[in-house]
Amino acid sequence: MEELGKLETTEWYFDYEGDVEEFYARIENLEEFNLPMKEKPIRFSVFQEKV
């Protein structure tokens, strides 16, 4: 989807003055976060690495 290729944003918690829950809420309200959530995934991968 061409619209997704144009999405870009940079948000750093260190630049935010609220608590982490407020920061997550802010991120979850961004268009750049929500637009891809409306689309059907084309691929899904789960893996685990030994740390």
C-alpha positions in Angstrom: 0.0 0.0 0.0 1.5 3.3 -1.1 0.1 5.2 1.8 2.1 3.2 4.3 5.3 3.9 2.5 4.9 7.6 3.1 4.3 7.2 6.9 7.1 8.5 9.1 7.3 9.9 12.6 9.8 10.1 15.4 8.7 10.2 19.0 11.1 9.7 22.0 9.9 9.1 25.5 12.9 11.1 26.8 11.4 14.2 25.1 8.0 13.7 26.7 7.2 15.1 30.1 4.3 12.8 31.1 4.5 9.2 32.4 5.0 6.2 30.2 1.3 5.3 30.1 0.5 8.8 28.7 3.3 8.4 26.2 1.9 5.1 25.0 -1.5 6.6 24.7 0.0 9.5 22.6 1.7 7.0 20.3 -1.5 4.9 19.9 -3.4 8.0 18.8 -0.9 8.8 16.0 -2.2 8.4 12.4 1.1 6.7 11.7 0.2 4.1 14.3 -3.4 3.7 13.4 -3.4 3.6 9.6 -1.5 0.3 9.3 -3.7 -1.2 12.0 -6.7 -1.0 9.6 -4.9 -3.1 6.9 -4.7 -6.9 6.6 -1.2 -8.2 7.5 0.8 -9.6 4.5 3.2 -11.5 6.7 3.6 -12.4 10.4 6.8 -13.8 11.9 7.5 -14.9 15.5 10.9 -16.0 16.6 12.9 -16.4 19.8 16.6 -15.8 20.3 18.8 -17.1 23.1 20.0 -14.1 25.1 
